[in-house]
Every structure is written in structure tokens, then in C-alpha cells.
Amino acid sequence: MRKTKKRIPSVSTASLPDIVFMLLFFFMTVTTIKDTEMLVENKLPEATELSELDKKDRIIEIFVGKPTAKYSNVLGTEPKIQLNKKLFNIEDVRTYVLSELAKKPEGIRNLVTVSLKIDENVHVGLVSDIKKELQDVNLLKINYAAIQGNYTSVLD
């Protein structure tokens, strides 16, 4: 009697291209591209204890900083407020947040958080003015954005 070796059948890769294209199509449909051009410098301060905001549909973003080099020759070097794709004055913050709030579904309007993304070189007076404008329209949930730092860099 002869002994015959049994071979293990090879794995079929015929469906592999289909799987790859399904994954590619999935990621193309669920990925969003943020197209907001930064008009202000926005180097966020470092912090050691951070938490991420979960629900992106409940956030109104306000950027504050000096105009970028592209715009500083026209607008100067004083800190400006960027709301969406335009620069505004402090008086326009109230109108902007109310219009953004009106775009949100009624059920989540009281859950909206305003995320302040403020350059680390901006003086606290401007931040205080923005907070006052937000208080006037009863938007009291405020988040201060920061980047993850380490403990030793905070001590320096």
C-alpha cells in the first residue's frame, strides 16, 4: 500500500477584490472632508487632561487668533474671530451662534456646546468678550480646545 499525502486546499482569493472595493466604497461614503480654510493662526495650548467631544453635530466652533501671513498685510496683526470661512467682529458672534443654533434640530438645541479654538497667544480679554456674547444668548456649554501635552512640558 502506498501512502498518499493529503494536501490542504489553498484559500481562494477570487472574492478578495470584491471585499476591497466594498471597504473602499464604505470609507468613501462615510468620510467627511473638512474644507474650512484657516484664516487665523491657531496653535492650541497644551494640556495634560483632555477629553474628546463625542457628538460632532452638537458643536459650534469659533476660531480665534492673529490673521495668517496671507491676510495679515490687509487685516493687521490683532487677533480676529473666524466663524466658518469668514472673519468677524465680536459683535457678530451673537448673530452667528444664533443662526448656527437655528440650523440644529430642535431636540438637540439645548445640548449644543460651543468649542473655542483659541490661539495660545490671544489675550484673555477677547476670550472674556466672546464668553459674554455667548452668555447673552444663553449658550453656557463652552469647551476650550487644546492639544495633548506631557506633564514635563507644562512645568517648563
C-alpha positions as CSV (number, residue, x, y, z in Angstrom):
1,M,0.0,0.0,0.0
2,R,1.1,3.4,-0.9
3,K,0.8,6.3,1.4
4,T,-0.5,9.4,-0.3
5,K,-0.1,12.8,1.3
6,K,-3.3,14.8,1.6
7,R,-2.8,18.3,0.6
8,I,-4.6,21.2,2.3
9,P,-6.6,23.0,-0.3
10,S,-5.4,26.6,-1.0
11,V,-7.6,29.5,0.0
12,S,-9.5,31.0,-2.8
13,T,-8.8,34.7,-3.3
14,A,-11.4,35.2,-6.0
15,S,-13.6,37.3,-3.7
16,L,-10.8,39.5,-2.4
17,P,-11.2,42.3,-5.0
18,D,-14.9,42.5,-4.2
19,I,-14.1,42.8,-0.5
20,V,-11.5,45.5,-1.1
21,F,-13.9,47.5,-3.3
22,M,-16.7,47.2,-0.7
23,L,-14.4,48.6,2.0
24,L,-13.2,51.4,-0.3
25,F,-16.7,52.3,-1.2
26,F,-17.7,52.3,2.5
27,F,-14.9,54.6,3.6
28,M,-15.5,56.9,0.7
29,T,-19.2,57.3,1.6
30,V,-18.8,57.8,5.4
31,T,-15.7,60.0,5.4
32,T,-16.2,63.7,5.6
33,I,-13.6,66.2,4.5
34,K,-13.4,69.4,6.4
35,D,-13.0,72.2,4.0
36,T,-12.7,75.2,6.3
37,E,-9.7,77.3,5.3
38,M,-7.9,78.7,8.4
39,L,-7.8,82.5,8.1
40,V,-6.3,82.8,11.6
41,E,-3.3,81.3,13.2
42,N,-4.5,78.6,15.6
43,K,-1.7,77.0,17.7
44,L,-3.7,75.5,20.5
45,P,-2.3,75.4,24.0
46,E,-1.1,72.1,25.5
47,A,-3.0,70.3,28.3
48,T,-2.5,67.1,30.1
49,E,-6.0,66.1,31.0
50,L,-8.2,66.1,27.9
51,S,-11.5,64.6,26.8
52,E,-13.0,64.5,23.3
53,L,-16.4,65.8,22.4
54,D,-18.4,62.9,21.2
55,K,-21.3,64.3,19.2
56,K,-19.9,66.4,16.3
57,D,-23.4,67.5,15.3
58,R,-23.8,69.3,18.6
59,I,-20.7,71.6,18.3
60,I,-20.4,75.2,17.1
61,E,-16.8,76.1,16.5
62,I,-15.2,79.5,17.0
63,F,-11.6,80.1,16.0
64,V,-9.6,83.0,17.4
65,G,-6.1,84.1,16.5
66,K,-3.9,86.5,14.5
67,P,-4.6,86.5,10.8
68,T,-2.4,84.2,8.8
69,A,0.5,85.6,6.9
70,K,-1.6,85.6,3.7
71,Y,-4.1,88.0,5.3
72,S,-2.0,89.9,7.9
73,N,-0.9,92.6,5.4
74,V,-4.5,93.6,4.8
75,L,-6.1,92.9,8.3
76,G,-3.2,93.6,10.6
77,T,-1.9,91.5,13.4
78,E,-4.6,92.0,16.0
79,P,-6.5,88.7,16.9
80,K,-9.6,88.1,14.8
81,I,-12.6,85.8,15.2
82,Q,-13.2,83.2,12.5
83,L,-16.7,81.9,12.1
84,N,-17.0,79.3,9.4
85,K,-15.0,80.7,6.5
86,K,-15.1,84.4,7.3
87,L,-13.6,86.8,9.8
88,F,-16.0,88.7,12.1
89,N,-16.0,91.2,14.9
90,I,-17.0,90.5,18.5
91,E,-20.5,92.0,17.9
92,D,-21.2,89.4,15.2
93,V,-20.7,86.3,17.5
94,R,-24.2,86.5,18.9
95,T,-25.8,86.6,15.4
96,Y,-23.6,83.7,14.2
97,V,-24.2,81.3,17.1
98,L,-28.0,82.0,16.9
99,S,-28.1,81.2,13.2
100,E,-26.0,78.1,13.7
101,L,-28.3,77.1,16.6
102,A,-31.3,77.5,14.4
103,K,-29.8,75.1,11.9
104,K,-29.7,72.3,14.5
105,P,-32.7,70.0,15.1
106,E,-34.9,71.3,17.9
107,G,-34.3,68.3,20.1
108,I,-30.6,68.9,20.4
109,R,-30.5,72.7,20.6
110,N,-30.2,72.7,24.4
111,L,-27.3,70.2,24.2
112,V,-25.1,72.3,21.9
113,T,-21.6,73.0,23.0
114,V,-19.5,76.0,21.7
115,S,-15.9,74.9,21.1
116,L,-13.5,77.8,21.4
117,K,-10.3,77.1,19.5
118,I,-8.1,79.9,20.6
119,D,-4.5,80.5,19.7
120,E,-2.2,80.3,22.7
121,N,-1.1,83.9,22.2
122,V,-4.5,85.5,22.3
123,H,-5.2,87.7,25.4
124,V,-7.9,86.7,27.8
125,G,-9.8,89.9,27.3
126,L,-11.0,88.8,23.9
127,V,-12.0,85.4,25.2
128,S,-13.9,87.1,28.0
129,D,-15.8,89.2,25.5
130,I,-16.7,86.1,23.5
131,K,-17.9,84.4,26.6
132,K,-20.1,87.4,27.4
133,E,-21.7,87.3,24.0
134,L,-22.4,83.6,24.5
135,Q,-23.9,84.2,27.9
136,D,-26.2,86.8,26.4
137,V,-27.8,84.2,24.2
138,N,-27.8,81.6,26.9
139,L,-25.2,79.3,25.4
140,L,-23.4,78.2,28.6
141,K,-21.7,75.0,27.5
142,I,-18.3,76.1,26.4
143,N,-15.3,73.9,25.5
144,Y,-11.8,75.1,25.3
145,A,-9.9,73.1,22.7
146,A,-6.3,72.1,23.4
147,I,-3.7,69.6,22.2
148,Q,-2.3,66.7,24.2
149,G,0.9,67.7,26.0
150,N,3.0,65.9,28.5
151,Y,3.5,66.7,32.2
152,T,7.1,67.9,31.8
153,S,6.3,70.4,29.1
154,V,3.7,72.0,31.3
155,L,6.3,72.6,34.0
156,D,8.8,74.3,31.7
